[in-house]
Amino acid sequence: MSTVELKLSLHQLIDGVSDNSVLEAVYTLLSKATANQEEDWYNLLSEEEKASIERGLDDLKNGRVVSHEVAAKRISEKVSRVC
């Protein structure tokens, strides 16, 4: 279904709804979706979250990383020692 067809279908569905609580729920959902499109998700992060991302990027840039396979092996070894 194309974007135009989808919008037309949504208009028709909304026009057929008489329950105000359903309309309010749809309005809230669409309002939040529209607001989220306009705002960069990075701006919604806390300063602590932003700092954590920056530390991770710095680690990557400076080679302080391990592969998924190595990390999984290390975790498996630690878990097997505990269990």
Backbone hydrogen bonds, N-H to C=O, Kabsch-Sander energy under -0.5 kcal/mol:
donor,donor_aa,acceptor,acceptor_aa,energy
6,L,2,S,-2.7
7,K,3,T,-2.6
8,L,4,V,-2.3
9,S,5,E,-2.5
10,L,6,L,-2.5
11,H,7,K,-2.5
12,Q,8,L,-2.3
13,L,9,S,-2.6
14,I,10,L,-2.9
15,D,11,H,-2.6
16,G,12,Q,-1.2
17,V,14,I,-1.4
20,N,18,S,-0.7
23,L,19,D,-1.9
24,E,20,N,-2.6
25,A,21,S,-2.0
26,V,22,V,-2.4
27,Y,23,L,-2.6
28,T,24,E,-2.7
29,L,25,A,-2.5
30,L,26,V,-2.7
31,S,27,Y,-2.5
32,K,28,T,-2.4
33,A,29,L,-2.2
34,T,30,L,-2.3
35,A,31,S,-2.3
36,N,32,K,-2.5
37,Q,33,A,-1.4
38,E,34,T,-1.3
39,E,35,A,-1.3
43,N,40,D,-1.4
44,L,41,W,-1.4
45,L,42,Y,-1.3
50,K,46,S,-2.3
51,A,47,E,-2.5
52,S,48,E,-2.1
53,I,49,E,-2.1
54,E,50,K,-2.3
55,R,51,A,-2.4
56,G,52,S,-2.2
57,L,53,I,-2.6
58,D,54,E,-2.3
59,D,55,R,-2.6
60,L,56,G,-2.3
61,K,57,L,-2.6
62,N,58,D,-2.0
63,G,60,L,-1.4
64,R,59,D,-2.8
65,V,63,G,-1.6
71,A,67,S,-2.4
72,A,68,H,-2.9
73,K,69,E,-2.2
74,R,70,V,-2.4
75,I,71,A,-2.4
76,S,72,A,-2.5
77,E,73,K,-2.4
78,K,74,R,-2.1
79,V,75,I,-2.7
80,S,76,S,-2.4
81,R,77,E,-1.4
82,V,78,K,-1.4
83,C,79,V,-2.3
